[in-house]
């Protein structure tokens, strides 16, 4: 009997292997031929939106794309770690990130290839790397979410730093600042305010009783559950929750230089990409105004970085902080260290 | 064909199967562990942050797991009473199925259902979900001991003293070992679990490790950060092993179905399964327009569900196959058991990182489904070994001795008698492991491939994006595919008691 089971097991393995491991793509080409394979895209954009965009690309160009997404827990950082690990044997051709800080880090580490896409010409310089290593579009904003019935709008802070005022932090939920967009937000605060002021702010949050959650959407869930009155998160989390019928609103607190932090999607060519030709075509598509418009009109509600597009769509883009993404990336390590030592102790 | 050549062929097949088991063991456990150690030694120095152990988080995780174990053992007591009395009738079969159902369904689904029913704090919901999923484990083992020895001792003690003293004198000395061993085993399992706490919005040590594994370029960082929890898990599993090994082996036949009325055999399983399974699933189903949501889910994610299910099933079968090969080979048993237990103490994030690092340059594995299969076996192969060992131990030693006296080799005794007569138990174990694979998050997060989008990761993403329709439909779909496992486990538990 045991032999039969083992035989069955092997048979299942062979069958499955036959149907997947040695599969052909839809055009009937055998895998294993690099030039016949589709471009490989690593993306940390929410699967729902990434799928729509890639399906549109595949339909309109007839070209296939192999997509590997990220897990919700460690948004972006998982794929970035993977790209680092694979640097001797690159699997990814294109990296499409839902934020910018990890892309800038990859660029600094020499893991990205230069490509100045014609599609990115009308993107403002603030959202592009000067060496052509990455380009940004379709931004989200760092926002403070609240339930209108639970807190009057006049009771909301005008700046991020005001969250440290007595009585405010105990009503606040914030995602783990070591990961995702909260990490970049913390680094931006550090870059703008300097070490001492930033650490003082964190201490006030801790003393005030702010709670740290496992991700931005968890912070919003705590807000919707009535456990907190304010949640630091990204604009798309609030827009999505609103689209699902939840009563939640957002404001754009000032970072201290006149605006909040904008987090653009970023697209980059991975250094050593095996399918560079297809990868560049995919990058051209992703950076096009058409895709930026798709994301602006999606449930994610991204803010166009192209002024002409925001005017066309009638989207009011929040005032943006002017701290550069390179400065933010430089502040990443000291900001993370401070968060570890103060907020997560 | 002569008897000699038939024996030679049989032996050759057995040797081949053992070799396949060794290959699985090396591929899933030994090789990745070796590569991980080499990467740690050859890699960059661990950063200072690696030594910044979040001990408060560890204390919180330990407290949560301990509370869950306590509640699980409490729920298991009435269930164990019923398990010990299961007979051969159709009512007993249904009772067995009801009793085993909670364990065979992914616990993450309960968490998503309870979130909508229980106005409890998150930590309490996490405790309840763990407990309501895991209680069948102690129920089966305690029920078995009670059936074979405990009840008899208790009744004998009743002739001399009152029920309270009978329990103290006769029951506790017999039942404490399975209770403590199961408790420690579950405690170790909960400490490494990511999916249930995450679904209950709890940050635990496994959450921290997964984030660190995803964010750090140095495997040493994550490995060092895991040391405190690895230490506690090692202590727990070691303790469970010591307690379990010290037990008496009861060769008594199980008592028959007397002493537990038909009503009890119906009421207890129905109430327990009703509260633990039906309520959260019913609530989930009530939340959305299920028909439309299911249609959308099948249209978009039907392929991912199918892929996830067959891979999880293969993970379960391969884990039990590994266990079967290990326990039938006297030479391999101790080494493999120690190595597999070591892999059991390692959190999923490190398992995933080790497998990815080991197969990075082998495209045929790294880029395709075998990488996920290896991840599942590395993560749950130890449970496969425990199940196979259990199957082997459940055969009367006289039967094995008789086979040896008839000239059967040790390999043949182990393979044909120890395991061959317990195929049902092995398959039920495979299905429980498949269910664990279906809801595994930490390891597979690091082992993504383009062809398969694991359903556990889709559910979590939908949970985060407030897409309840798809999240609930996917949850109910994986419950549906787990039902055969519950039936199989229900059939087995009657024989195993």
HADDOCK unambig.tbl for C-alpha pairs under 7 A between the chains (distance, minus, plus):
assign (segid A and resid 1 and name CA) (segid B and resid 420 and name CA) 5.64 0.50 0.50
assign (segid A and resid 2 and name CA) (segid B and resid 420 and name CA) 5.44 0.50 0.50
assign (segid A and resid 9 and name CA) (segid B and resid 317 and name CA) 6.93 0.50 0.50
assign (segid A and resid 21 and name CA) (segid B and resid 368 and name CA) 6.01 0.50 0.50
assign (segid A and resid 21 and name CA) (segid B and resid 369 and name CA) 6.95 0.50 0.50
assign (segid A and resid 66 and name CA) (segid B and resid 450 and name CA) 6.08 0.50 0.50
assign (segid A and resid 67 and name CA) (segid B and resid 450 and name CA) 5.61 0.50 0.50
assign (segid A and resid 68 and name CA) (segid B and resid 448 and name CA) 6.64 0.50 0.50
assign (segid A and resid 68 and name CA) (segid B and resid 449 and name CA) 6.30 0.50 0.50
assign (segid A and resid 68 and name CA) (segid B and resid 450 and name CA) 5.22 0.50 0.50
assign (segid A and resid 71 and name CA) (segid B and resid 445 and name CA) 5.71 0.50 0.50
assign (segid A and resid 71 and name CA) (segid B and resid 457 and name CA) 6.48 0.50 0.50
assign (segid A and resid 72 and name CA) (segid B and resid 460 and name CA) 6.97 0.50 0.50
assign (segid A and resid 72 and name CA) (segid B and resid 461 and name CA) 5.75 0.50 0.50
assign (segid A and resid 73 and name CA) (segid B and resid 211 and name CA) 6.87 0.50 0.50
assign (segid A and resid 74 and name CA) (segid B and resid 211 and name CA) 5.48 0.50 0.50
assign (segid A and resid 74 and name CA) (segid B and resid 214 and name CA) 6.22 0.50 0.50
assign (segid A and resid 77 and name CA) (segid B and resid 214 and name CA) 5.67 0.50 0.50
assign (segid A and resid 77 and name CA) (segid B and resid 215 and name CA) 5.00 0.50 0.50
assign (segid A and resid 78 and name CA) (segid B and resid 214 and name CA) 4.26 0.50 0.50
assign (segid A and resid 78 and name CA) (segid B and resid 215 and name CA) 6.15 0.50 0.50
assign (segid A and resid 81 and name CA) (segid B and resid 214 and name CA) 6.10 0.50 0.50
assign (segid A and resid 81 and name CA) (segid B and resid 215 and name CA) 6.10 0.50 0.50
assign (segid A and resid 81 and name CA) (segid B and resid 216 and name CA) 6.62 0.50 0.50
assign (segid A and resid 81 and name CA) (segid B and resid 217 and name CA) 5.83 0.50 0.50
assign (segid A and resid 89 and name CA) (segid B and resid 361 and name CA) 6.95 0.50 0.50
assign (segid A and resid 214 and name CA) (segid B and resid 201 and name CA) 6.99 0.50 0.50
assign (segid A and resid 214 and name CA) (segid B and resid 203 and name CA) 6.10 0.50 0.50
assign (segid A and resid 217 and name CA) (segid B and resid 464 and name CA) 5.53 0.50 0.50
assign (segid A and resid 218 and name CA) (segid B and resid 201 and name CA) 6.71 0.50 0.50
assign (segid A and resid 218 and name CA) (segid B and resid 464 and name CA) 6.97 0.50 0.50
assign (segid A and resid 240 and name CA) (segid B and resid 465 and name CA) 6.81 0.50 0.50
assign (segid A and resid 241 and name CA) (segid B and resid 466 and name CA) 6.41 0.50 0.50
assign (segid A and resid 244 and name CA) (segid B and resid 466 and name CA) 6.81 0.50 0.50
